[in-house]
Amino acid sequence: FFFLQLRLAMAAAGGAETFGQLLPPLGEMVRGWLAEDVPSFDYGGAVVGDKPESMSLFCKSPGVLAGCPFFDAVMDELGCTVTWREKEGSFLDPEGGRILVATVTGSARKLLMGERTGLNVLARASGIATQARRLVSIKEKEGWTGVVAGTRKITPGFRLVEKHAMLVGGADAHRMDLSSMVMLKDNHIWSHGSITKAVVAARKVCGFSMKIEVETSSVEEAREAIAAGADVVMLDNFEPGALHEAAATIKKEASHIVLEGSGGITEATIASYMSPHIDVLSTSSIHQGVPHVDFSLKVNRDAKY
């Protein structure tokens, strides 16, 4: 039933935007992936050789297609060509069968060299995009106007893929890295002495052009952060009722401040955290522990050249 709702929601939205234009050159990252998988001899590749070959990319489980630019980059690095039949952001539902997603052509050896790396990226990215879309669908169903966001709890070396997938699924990627926004968490504050001291010190180094977010655990801490000049206040690890009450109090006193709720939010509980006084709900459940979407790449045995 959920996948029927998801299909209808994405059709109504007209599909996803093209986020590939956000990405930097991917060659160096892709070469690292391939070097990890082929550190020396490619024995199987020697069996098939460099004859021209064609392969079909199939989707075999329901989900939102994501990771296409990375799949393209893997195949391009190996001199192969991808022709897509489905657009990134499309919802795919094989309904127990399989859907032809793309055709890939090139040297047999190179196609098989990039096969598993390309499939792994698609499976992971599509799983994240699907979960992101599930959470955003809950937001839409509840009529909440805030932002559903991921977190920085991503897989090292896979940051671009996972953040990209969040966007494809309709969620906010949150800050990309430590250089994207100042976030003063409890350890920063404990180490520096106080919220006020930490915010003042952060502003000296980040200047006027960057936002400062402060993690707080009470209304009193939130007030201190706002008075010190924070732009965003995170209300961390609040129960839903306490979050609503605290957010209402803070917004009444400082309507300009951006309030983020975070900590322990899952697909099952996110609706209970939604409040007109909360601007952002962030959760790592978008990208941690999500099921992958199943893809396969098969040689077209009847292809003619």
C-alpha positions as CSV (number, residue, x, y, z in Angstrom):
1,F,0.0,0.0,0.0
2,F,2.8,2.4,0.8
3,F,4.4,1.9,-2.6
4,L,1.1,2.7,-4.3
5,Q,1.0,5.9,-2.3
6,L,4.6,6.7,-3.2
7,R,4.0,6.1,-6.9
8,L,1.0,8.5,-6.9
9,A,2.8,11.1,-4.9
10,M,5.9,11.2,-7.2
11,A,3.7,11.2,-10.3
12,A,1.8,14.2,-8.9
13,A,5.1,16.0,-8.2
14,G,6.2,15.4,-11.7
15,G,9.3,13.4,-10.8
16,A,12.5,14.6,-9.2
17,E,14.7,17.4,-10.1
18,T,18.1,16.8,-11.7
19,F,20.7,17.0,-8.9
20,G,23.6,15.7,-11.0
21,Q,24.6,19.3,-11.9
22,L,25.5,19.8,-8.2
23,L,28.2,17.3,-8.3
24,P,32.0,18.0,-8.7
25,P,34.1,15.9,-11.2
26,L,33.8,12.3,-10.0
27,G,36.8,10.8,-11.7
28,E,39.2,10.6,-8.8
29,M,36.5,9.1,-6.4
30,V,35.5,6.5,-9.0
31,R,39.1,5.6,-9.7
32,G,39.5,4.9,-6.0
33,W,36.5,2.6,-6.0
34,L,37.8,0.7,-9.0
35,A,41.3,0.4,-7.6
36,E,39.9,-1.0,-4.4
37,D,38.0,-3.7,-6.4
38,V,40.8,-4.4,-8.9
39,P,44.1,-4.0,-6.9
40,S,46.1,-6.3,-9.2
41,F,45.0,-8.9,-11.8
42,D,41.4,-9.1,-13.1
43,Y,41.3,-12.8,-13.7
44,G,37.6,-12.9,-14.8
45,G,38.2,-10.0,-17.2
46,A,40.9,-12.0,-19.0
47,V,38.4,-14.7,-19.7
48,V,35.9,-12.5,-21.5
49,G,38.4,-10.1,-23.2
50,D,37.7,-6.8,-24.9
51,K,35.0,-7.9,-27.4
52,P,32.1,-5.4,-27.8
53,E,29.3,-6.3,-25.4
54,S,25.9,-5.0,-24.4
55,M,24.3,-5.4,-21.0
56,S,20.9,-4.6,-19.5
57,L,20.4,-2.9,-16.2
58,F,17.3,-4.2,-14.4
59,C,15.5,-3.1,-11.2
60,K,14.1,-6.0,-9.3
61,S,12.6,-4.4,-6.2
62,P,10.5,-1.3,-5.6
63,G,12.2,2.0,-4.9
64,V,13.2,5.4,-6.0
65,L,16.0,5.4,-8.6
66,A,19.0,7.3,-7.4
67,G,22.8,7.3,-7.9
68,C,22.7,7.6,-11.8
69,P,25.5,10.1,-12.1
70,F,27.8,7.9,-10.1
71,F,26.9,4.8,-12.1
72,D,27.6,6.9,-15.3
73,A,30.9,8.0,-13.8
74,V,32.0,4.4,-13.1
75,M,31.1,3.3,-16.6
76,D,32.6,6.4,-18.3
77,E,35.9,5.8,-16.5
78,L,36.0,2.4,-18.1
79,G,35.1,3.7,-21.6
80,C,31.5,2.3,-21.5
81,T,28.3,4.1,-22.5
82,V,25.0,4.2,-20.5
83,T,21.7,4.8,-22.1
84,W,19.0,5.4,-19.5
85,R,15.4,4.4,-20.0
86,E,14.3,5.7,-16.6
87,K,15.0,9.0,-15.0
88,E,16.7,9.5,-11.7
89,G,14.0,10.2,-9.1
90,S,11.5,7.9,-10.8
91,F,9.7,5.4,-8.6
92,L,10.2,1.9,-9.9
93,D,8.0,-1.0,-9.0
94,P,8.8,-4.3,-10.8
95,E,5.8,-6.0,-9.0
96,G,7.6,-9.3,-8.6
97,G,9.4,-9.0,-12.0
98,R,12.0,-6.7,-13.3
99,I,12.1,-3.3,-15.1
100,L,14.7,-2.4,-17.7
101,V,16.3,0.7,-16.4
102,A,19.3,1.2,-18.8
103,T,21.5,-0.3,-21.4
104,V,25.2,-0.3,-21.1
105,T,27.7,-0.9,-23.9
106,G,31.4,-1.3,-24.1
107,S,34.2,-3.8,-23.8
108,A,33.1,-7.0,-22.1
109,R,36.0,-6.9,-19.7
110,K,35.4,-3.2,-18.8
111,L,31.7,-3.7,-18.4
112,L,32.2,-6.6,-15.9
113,M,35.0,-4.6,-14.1
114,G,32.5,-1.8,-13.4
115,E,29.5,-4.0,-12.8
116,R,29.6,-4.6,-9.1
117,T,30.8,-1.1,-8.2
118,G,28.1,0.5,-10.2
119,L,25.4,-1.8,-8.9
120,N,26.5,-1.2,-5.3
121,V,26.2,2.6,-5.7
122,L,22.8,2.4,-7.3
123,A,21.5,0.0,-4.6
124,R,22.7,2.1,-1.7
125,A,21.7,5.5,-3.2
126,S,18.2,4.2,-4.3
127,G,17.6,2.7,-0.8
128,I,18.4,6.1,0.8
129,A,16.2,8.0,-1.7
130,T,13.4,5.6,-1.1
131,Q,13.5,6.1,2.6
132,A,13.8,9.8,2.2
133,R,10.7,9.8,0.1
134,R,8.9,7.7,2.7
135,L,9.6,10.3,5.4
136,V,8.7,13.3,3.2
137,S,5.4,11.5,2.3
138,I,4.6,11.4,6.0
139,K,5.3,15.1,6.2
140,E,3.0,15.8,3.3
141,K,0.2,13.6,4.7
142,E,0.4,15.4,8.0
143,G,0.3,18.8,6.3
144,W,3.5,19.9,8.1
145,T,5.4,22.7,6.3
146,G,8.8,22.2,7.9
147,V,11.9,20.4,6.5
148,V,12.8,16.7,6.8
149,A,16.6,16.5,6.8
150,G,19.3,13.9,7.1
151,T,22.4,14.2,9.3
152,R,26.2,14.0,9.0
153,K,26.2,10.4,10.2
154,I,27.2,9.2,6.7
155,T,29.5,6.5,5.5
156,P,33.1,7.8,5.2
157,G,34.1,8.0,1.5
158,F,30.4,7.8,0.4
159,R,29.3,11.3,1.5
160,L,28.5,12.6,-2.0
161,V,26.5,9.5,-2.9
162,E,24.4,9.5,0.3
163,K,23.8,13.3,0.4
164,H,22.9,13.2,-3.3
165,A,20.4,10.4,-2.6
166,M,18.7,12.4,0.2
167,L,18.1,15.2,-2.3
168,V,16.7,12.9,-4.9
169,G,14.3,11.4,-2.4
170,G,13.0,14.9,-1.5
171,A,14.7,15.4,1.9
172,D,17.2,18.1,2.9
173,A,20.8,16.9,3.0
174,H,21.6,19.1,6.0
175,R,25.2,20.4,6.2
176,M,27.6,18.6,3.9
177,D,30.6,18.7,6.2
178,L,32.4,20.6,9.0
179,S,33.1,23.4,6.6
180,S,29.5,24.0,5.5
181,M,28.0,25.4,8.7
182,V,29.1,25.9,12.3
183,M,27.4,23.4,14.6
184,L,28.3,23.7,18.2
185,K,27.5,20.5,20.0
186,D,27.6,19.6,23.6
187,N,31.3,18.6,23.4
188,H,32.3,22.0,21.9
189,I,30.4,23.8,24.6
190,W,31.8,21.7,27.5
191,S,35.3,22.1,26.1
192,H,35.1,25.8,25.6
193,G,33.2,26.6,28.8
194,S,29.8,27.9,27.9
195,I,27.3,28.3,25.0
196,T,28.0,32.1,25.0
197,K,31.8,31.7,24.8
198,A,31.5,29.1,22.1
199,V,29.2,31.1,19.9
200,V,31.4,34.3,20.3
201,A,34.5,32.3,19.4
202,A,32.8,30.7,16.4
203,R,31.6,34.0,15.0
204,K,35.2,35.3,15.1
205,V,36.4,32.6,12.8
206,C,33.4,32.0,10.6
207,G,32.5,35.6,10.0
208,F,29.1,37.0,8.8
209,S,28.6,34.6,5.9
210,M,28.1,31.4,7.8
211,K,25.3,30.3,10.1
212,I,25.9,29.0,13.6
213,E,23.8,26.3,15.0
214,V,23.9,25.3,18.7
215,E,22.7,22.0,20.2
216,T,20.6,22.6,23.3
217,S,18.9,20.4,25.8
218,S,16.6,22.9,27.5
219,V,14.7,26.2,26.9
220,E,17.3,28.0,29.1
221,E,20.2,26.8,26.9
222,A,18.2,27.8,23.8
223,R,17.7,31.3,25.2
224,E,21.4,31.6,25.9
225,A,22.3,30.5,22.4
226,I,19.9,33.0,20.9
227,A,21.2,35.8,23.1
228,A,24.8,34.9,22.0
229,G,23.9,35.2,18.3
230,A,23.1,31.7,17.1
231,D,21.1,31.5,13.9
232,V,19.7,28.0,14.4
233,V,18.9,26.2,17.7
234,M,18.7,22.4,17.9
235,L,16.4,21.0,20.5
236,D,18.1,17.7,21.0
237,N,16.6,14.5,22.4
238,F,13.3,16.0,23.5
239,E,10.2,13.8,23.7
240,P,7.5,14.9,21.3
241,G,5.3,16.7,23.9
242,A,8.3,18.5,25.5
243,L,9.6,19.5,22.0
244,H,6.3,21.1,21.1
245,E,6.1,23.0,24.4
246,A,9.7,24.2,24.2
247,A,9.4,25.2,20.6
248,A,6.2,27.2,21.2
249,T,7.9,29.1,24.1
250,I,11.1,29.9,22.1
251,K,9.2,31.0,19.0
252,K,7.1,33.3,21.1
253,E,10.2,35.0,22.4
254,A,12.3,34.8,19.2
255,S,10.2,34.2,16.1
256,H,13.2,34.8,13.8
257,I,15.2,31.8,15.1
258,V,15.3,28.5,13.1
259,L,14.4,25.6,15.4
260,E,15.5,22.1,14.6
261,G,14.3,19.0,16.4
262,S,16.6,16.0,16.5
263,G,17.4,12.8,18.4
264,G,15.6,9.5,18.3
265,I,13.4,10.4,15.4
266,T,12.4,7.4,13.1
267,E,9.9,6.7,10.4
268,A,7.5,5.4,13.1
269,T,7.7,8.4,15.3
270,I,8.4,11.4,13.0
271,A,4.8,12.5,12.7
272,S,4.6,13.0,16.5
273,Y,7.5,15.5,16.4
274,M,5.9,17.7,13.7
275,S,4.9,21.0,15.1
276,P,4.1,24.4,13.6
277,H,6.9,25.9,15.8
278,I,9.5,23.4,14.5
279,D,11.2,24.3,11.2
280,V,13.4,21.3,10.7
281,L,13.4,17.6,11.8
282,S,16.6,15.8,11.3
283,T,17.1,12.1,11.5
284,S,19.8,9.6,10.5
285,S,17.1,7.0,9.9
286,I,17.0,8.4,6.3
287,H,20.4,6.9,5.5
288,Q,21.4,4.5,8.3
289,G,20.3,0.9,8.2
290,V,18.0,1.3,5.2
291,P,17.2,-1.6,2.8
292,H,18.9,-1.4,-0.5
293,V,17.0,-1.5,-3.8
294,D,17.9,-4.6,-5.9
295,F,19.5,-4.1,-9.3
296,S,21.2,-6.5,-11.7
297,L,23.3,-6.1,-14.9
298,K,23.0,-8.9,-17.4
299,V,24.7,-9.5,-20.8
300,N,22.4,-9.3,-23.7
301,R,23.0,-12.7,-25.2
302,D,21.2,-12.0,-28.5
303,A,22.9,-8.6,-29.1
304,K,24.4,-8.2,-32.6
305,Y,27.3,-6.0,-33.7
